[in-house]
Amino acid sequence: MNYTADDFHFHYVSTYSLLVQSDFQNDHLVVVDEDKQVLVYMTYDNLNPSAEAIKILSLPFKKVCVNLPHQDLIWVPSEVYHETEKGLYVDYFAESDISRITSKHIEALGVTALFQYDQLLYNRWKKIFAEADFVPYFEVVLNQAQSYIPIQGEVLGVHLYDDQADIFLFINGELRLYNTFEIATPDDLSYFILNVFKNFSIKEKVPKILLSGTSRESEWFVRLNRYGEWVDMIQPKEKWITTHSEVSLRLEELNVLADSVSCV
């Protein structure tokens, strides 16, 4: 899909922000002005970008934020983590190059995430936008989830992208699990959720499930109703403005991208 609003003007590009969500199959580009009005929305196979997308990617935006999936991810309590000791965790990563290990402190949870981006994906965007801010999906997902987590009870979360699902679990307000699984069908998702339930002795349904990266009309939403008393769609805190109905529907699945700038 290629959408450009009538209010998009090339001579104002230096005041616009470009937000990019990229995975191993597709890129999503969103250009917004200072009032959060959506001026451009494009999505395409990242191996075959359209001429319009290539043109957008060549423009001198005021700010560029690139949202990427992680490759490997481990969690360390922040109270015992020291940046100078990053080398202690190299064995947990597929790539042993310590310079590729990035840390993110999740203050609300008291944990520090150590992770790597996929090298090819990261380098592709770094080459296009050397000064861009890079934000991992999981950081935004967990920040968005905080307002949905009660002090007591279990909350299961699912963030979908590409052919993967990030599944996370809060019990009594504490993050107990955040893992990534390869999925192709709702049956795959069911398999991993039931394994989580088994490992944490959860019987039947959890009180609440949080869903991200898709829409309420999706088959994923329907399937998750089997495992939760209530399924909530995670909503972004940043509100984009558009009067284009199809664009509005597409943007529902980009809740993580909408709030990625606030994590920088």
C-alpha positions as CSV (number, residue, x, y, z in Angstrom):
1,M,0.0,0.0,0.0
2,N,1.2,3.5,-0.9
3,Y,-0.6,6.4,0.7
4,T,0.4,10.1,0.5
5,A,-1.8,12.8,2.0
6,D,-2.5,16.0,0.1
7,D,-0.9,17.8,3.0
8,F,2.5,16.2,2.4
9,H,4.9,18.8,1.0
10,F,8.5,18.2,0.1
11,H,9.7,21.6,1.2
12,Y,8.5,20.8,4.8
13,V,10.3,17.4,5.0
14,S,12.9,18.8,7.4
15,T,10.1,19.2,10.0
16,Y,8.6,15.7,9.5
17,S,9.5,12.5,11.4
18,L,9.9,9.1,9.7
19,L,9.0,6.0,11.7
20,V,10.0,2.6,10.3
21,Q,8.9,-0.8,11.4
22,S,10.9,-3.6,9.8
23,D,11.1,-7.3,10.2
24,F,12.4,-10.2,8.0
25,Q,9.7,-9.8,5.4
26,N,8.1,-6.4,5.4
27,D,8.8,-2.8,6.0
28,H,6.3,-0.2,7.1
29,L,7.0,3.5,6.7
30,V,5.0,6.2,8.4
31,V,5.7,9.9,8.0
32,V,4.1,12.3,10.6
33,D,4.2,16.0,11.1
34,E,4.6,17.8,14.4
35,D,0.9,17.5,15.0
36,K,1.0,13.6,14.6
37,Q,-0.9,13.8,11.4
38,V,-0.1,10.8,9.1
39,L,1.2,12.2,5.8
40,V,2.6,9.0,4.3
41,Y,2.0,5.3,4.9
42,M,3.7,2.7,2.9
43,T,4.2,-1.1,3.3
44,Y,6.1,-3.4,1.0
45,D,8.2,-6.5,0.7
46,N,11.6,-5.4,1.9
47,L,13.3,-7.3,-0.9
48,N,11.3,-5.4,-3.5
49,P,10.7,-1.8,-2.3
50,S,8.6,0.4,-4.5
51,A,9.9,3.4,-6.3
52,E,7.8,5.6,-4.1
53,A,9.3,4.0,-0.9
54,I,12.9,4.5,-2.3
55,K,12.1,8.1,-2.8
56,I,10.8,8.6,0.7
57,L,13.9,6.9,2.2
58,S,16.1,9.4,0.4
59,L,14.6,12.4,2.1
60,P,16.2,14.5,4.9
61,F,13.7,14.0,7.8
62,K,14.0,15.9,11.1
63,K,13.9,12.6,13.0
64,V,14.1,8.9,12.0
65,C,13.2,6.1,14.4
66,V,13.6,2.4,13.3
67,N,11.7,-0.3,15.1
68,L,13.4,-3.8,14.8
69,P,12.9,-7.3,16.2
70,H,15.6,-8.8,18.4
71,Q,17.6,-11.8,17.5
72,D,18.7,-13.1,21.0
73,L,17.4,-11.8,24.3
74,I,18.2,-12.4,28.0
75,W,17.1,-10.7,31.2
76,V,19.2,-9.7,34.1
77,P,18.1,-8.0,37.4
78,S,19.2,-4.4,37.1
79,E,20.5,-4.4,40.7
80,V,23.2,-6.9,39.8
81,Y,23.9,-5.8,36.2
82,H,27.0,-3.7,35.3
83,E,27.7,-2.6,31.8
84,T,31.4,-3.4,32.3
85,E,30.5,-7.0,32.9
86,K,28.6,-7.5,29.6
87,G,31.2,-10.1,28.6
88,L,29.9,-12.5,31.2
89,Y,26.8,-13.1,29.1
90,V,28.4,-13.6,25.7
91,D,27.8,-17.4,25.8
92,Y,24.0,-16.8,25.8
93,F,24.2,-15.3,22.3
94,A,24.5,-16.9,18.8
95,E,27.0,-14.2,17.9
96,S,29.9,-13.9,20.4
97,D,30.9,-10.3,19.3
98,I,30.4,-8.3,22.5
99,S,30.1,-5.1,20.5
100,R,26.8,-6.4,19.1
101,I,25.2,-6.9,22.5
102,T,22.9,-4.0,23.4
103,S,21.4,-3.3,26.8
104,K,18.1,-1.7,27.7
105,H,17.1,-0.9,31.2
106,I,13.3,-1.5,31.8
107,E,13.0,0.8,34.9
108,A,9.4,-0.1,35.7
109,L,10.3,-3.8,36.0
110,G,13.7,-3.5,37.6
111,V,15.4,-5.6,34.8
112,T,17.9,-5.0,32.1
113,A,17.5,-6.7,28.7
114,L,20.6,-7.8,26.9
115,F,19.9,-8.5,23.2
116,Q,21.2,-8.4,19.6
117,Y,19.6,-7.2,16.5
118,D,19.8,-9.3,13.3
119,Q,23.0,-8.0,11.8
120,L,21.8,-7.8,8.2
121,L,18.6,-6.1,9.1
122,Y,20.3,-3.6,11.4
123,N,23.1,-2.8,8.9
124,R,20.6,-2.2,6.1
125,W,18.9,0.5,8.1
126,K,22.1,1.9,9.6
127,K,23.4,2.3,6.1
128,I,20.4,4.3,5.0
129,F,20.0,6.4,8.2
130,A,23.3,6.5,10.1
131,E,21.9,8.9,12.7
132,A,18.6,7.0,13.3
133,D,17.3,5.9,16.7
134,F,16.9,2.1,16.9
135,V,14.3,0.7,19.2
136,P,13.6,-3.1,19.8
137,Y,10.0,-4.3,19.7
138,F,10.1,-5.8,23.2
139,E,11.0,-2.5,24.9
140,V,7.9,-0.7,23.5
141,V,5.6,-3.8,24.1
142,L,6.6,-4.0,27.8
143,N,6.2,-0.2,28.3
144,Q,2.8,-0.2,26.7
145,A,1.7,-3.3,28.7
146,Q,2.4,-1.7,32.1
147,S,-0.9,0.2,32.3
148,Y,-2.8,-3.1,31.8
149,I,-1.1,-5.2,34.5
150,P,-2.9,-5.6,37.8
151,I,-1.1,-6.1,41.1
152,Q,-2.6,-9.6,41.5
153,G,-3.4,-12.4,39.0
154,E,-2.0,-13.6,35.7
155,V,-1.8,-11.6,32.5
156,L,-0.6,-13.3,29.3
157,G,0.7,-11.1,26.5
158,V,1.3,-11.8,22.8
159,H,3.0,-9.6,20.3
160,L,2.9,-10.8,16.7
161,Y,5.2,-9.9,13.8
162,D,6.5,-11.6,10.7
163,D,6.2,-15.4,11.5
164,Q,7.0,-14.9,15.1
165,A,5.2,-14.3,18.4
166,D,6.7,-12.7,21.5
167,I,4.8,-14.3,24.5
168,F,5.1,-12.8,27.9
169,L,3.6,-13.5,31.3
170,F,3.0,-11.4,34.3
171,I,2.1,-13.0,37.7
172,N,1.1,-10.7,40.5
173,G,2.6,-7.7,38.7
174,E,6.0,-9.4,38.1
175,L,7.4,-10.3,34.7
176,R,7.9,-14.1,34.7
177,L,8.5,-14.9,31.0
178,Y,9.3,-13.1,27.8
179,N,10.2,-15.5,25.0
180,T,10.0,-15.5,21.2
181,F,8.5,-18.4,19.2
182,E,8.2,-19.1,15.5
183,I,4.5,-19.5,14.5
184,A,2.7,-19.9,11.2
185,T,-0.8,-20.7,12.3
186,P,-3.1,-20.2,15.3
187,D,-2.5,-23.9,16.2
188,D,1.2,-23.1,16.6
189,L,0.3,-20.2,18.9
190,S,-2.0,-22.5,20.9
191,Y,0.8,-25.1,21.3
192,F,3.2,-22.5,22.9
193,I,0.5,-21.0,25.1
194,L,-0.5,-24.3,26.5
195,N,3.2,-25.1,27.2
196,V,3.4,-21.8,29.1
197,F,0.3,-22.7,31.1
198,K,1.8,-26.1,31.9
199,N,5.1,-24.7,33.0
200,F,3.5,-22.1,35.3
201,S,0.7,-24.4,36.6
202,I,-2.1,-22.3,35.0
203,K,-5.3,-24.1,34.6
204,E,-8.0,-23.4,32.0
205,K,-7.9,-19.6,31.4
206,V,-6.0,-16.5,32.6
207,P,-8.1,-13.5,33.7
208,K,-6.6,-11.3,30.9
209,I,-4.7,-11.6,27.6
210,L,-3.0,-8.6,25.9
211,L,-2.7,-8.8,22.1
212,S,-0.4,-6.6,20.1
213,G,0.7,-6.3,16.4
214,T,-2.6,-7.4,14.9
215,S,-6.2,-6.4,14.8
216,R,-9.3,-7.4,16.8
217,E,-10.7,-8.9,13.6
218,S,-7.8,-11.3,13.2
219,E,-7.8,-15.1,13.6
220,W,-5.3,-14.6,16.4
221,F,-7.7,-12.6,18.5
222,V,-10.4,-15.3,18.0
223,R,-8.0,-18.0,19.0
224,L,-6.8,-16.2,22.2
225,N,-10.3,-16.1,23.5
226,R,-10.0,-19.8,24.3
227,Y,-7.3,-19.0,26.9
228,G,-8.4,-15.8,28.5
229,E,-11.5,-14.5,30.3
230,W,-10.9,-11.2,28.5
231,V,-8.6,-10.2,25.5
232,D,-7.4,-6.6,25.4
233,M,-5.8,-5.0,22.4
234,I,-2.8,-3.0,23.5
235,Q,-3.4,0.6,22.4
236,P,-0.5,3.1,21.8
237,K,-0.2,6.2,24.0
238,E,0.7,8.3,21.0
239,K,-2.4,9.0,18.8
240,W,-1.8,9.4,15.1
241,I,-4.3,11.5,13.1
242,T,-5.7,10.4,9.7
243,T,-9.0,10.6,7.9
244,H,-8.2,7.8,5.5
245,S,-10.2,4.8,6.6
246,E,-7.9,2.1,5.1
247,V,-4.8,3.7,6.5
248,S,-6.5,3.9,9.9
249,L,-7.2,0.2,9.8
250,R,-3.6,-0.6,8.8
251,L,-2.2,1.5,11.6
252,E,-4.0,-0.5,14.2
253,E,-1.4,-3.2,13.8
254,L,1.4,-0.7,14.3
255,N,0.8,0.1,17.9
256,V,4.4,-0.6,18.8
257,L,5.7,1.7,16.1
258,A,3.5,4.6,17.3
259,D,5.2,4.6,20.7
260,S,8.7,3.8,19.6
261,V,9.8,7.4,19.7
262,S,8.9,7.7,23.4
263,C,11.4,4.9,24.2
264,V,14.4,6.9,22.8
